[in-house]
Amino acid sequence: MPPSPSDHETSHTSTPEQISSTDQRVYQDIFEMLPGVDNPTPLVRINQLNPCETFTLYAKLEWMNPFGSIKDRAAAQMIKALEANQELSATRGIVEPTSGNTGLSLAALASVKGYPMRAVLPNKVPLTKKLLLRLAGAELQVINDELCPAPGLGDGSINMAKTYAKAQSTRYVMPNQYENQNNVEAHIETTGPEIWNQTSGQVTHVFVSLGTCGTVTGLAKFLKSQNPEVRVIAVQPSEGHDVPGLRNISQLEVSKLYDADLIDELLEIDFRLAYQNSMELFRKEGLRAGPSSGLIFEGARQAMKSGAEGVGVMIFCDDIFKYTDSYARHFPELLDGTEP
Ligand SMILES: Cc1ncc(COP(=O)(O)O)c(C=O)c1O
């Protein structure tokens, strides 16, 4: 519809502040871009890879967050809580055991706000991830952590960060994503209500993966409070996996946010499917989903095979770009012809 004269008049008299509109995707700063009911991450419907007529399936694209993953939600909420308690300043920053998405979100948010950030990570974390953390402004503390090989984060890193936070409490505070209720709260306040609104309350199934378990617990709490019949289906990679960000049930002890009572089905899935499925999602649906999304898609596939009906939403935590080395390991043929 062309603008009416009065619309025109308004736009001429607008100050630059007034043109801010998340509808038009104009933001005044990066914090305004953080997700919430007024600014949800997109839901995109799965078409070619959904053979079911009675089941509509959507992917929630968390890589559309400002720092590229679902962890922007938890990081923002944990920082907000620390700020409310006046625990952060230019001389007292964050220390966190993290090799991945949470580290990047925390580091980026902390840098912009002027807080120092120290990431404690095992030596086995790939160089790209270490460099990304540095690029975002974090200091790195790389330790020998053989307890839990990459991609999971070892208890050694967690204990080291705890020691730092204790011994140098005037310089560092540790949000501790594995125990921090704000990690759950982020999904009760944002991800859950977004999905509820975006599906007009018709969501029947959600498919999630398990890392810190902030996502699954927050989403389940919110969605079941709206409709106790919503089914929460969690996927975990088979043992010996290399899916960044995820934990097999045997590695979950460290995640104090895990609540088995909120999960209707817990599926163990061959970790190789994480890589295979995500490549298929890219090629067939144009969704550049990372490995944890590929694993989640397998959970949805199994539900569709067993005749699920209704509206499903899969949480696609991040995209494929950080993981090309892992894909080359799983599919060496990708490297064919890449050298002259
Ligand atoms: C890529 C990816 N997928 C899934 C998860 C799991 O999310 P949560 O920690 O909320 O369980 C993470 C967590 O770091 C992640 O980085």
The ligand as an ORCA input file, in Angstrom:
! r2SCAN-3c Opt
* xyz 0 1
  C      25.459    -25.646     19.184
  C      24.748    -25.933     20.459
  N      23.662    -26.709     20.431
  C      22.989    -27.007     21.559
  C      23.390    -26.545     22.795
  C      22.625    -26.957     24.031
  O      21.929    -25.907     24.647
  P      21.790    -25.886     26.236
  O      23.140    -25.546     26.780
  O      20.795    -24.815     26.521
  O      21.353    -27.232     26.693
  C      24.510    -25.747     22.852
  C      25.001    -25.266     24.129
  O      26.070    -24.697     24.245
  C      25.198    -25.418     21.669
  O      26.305    -24.643     21.679
*
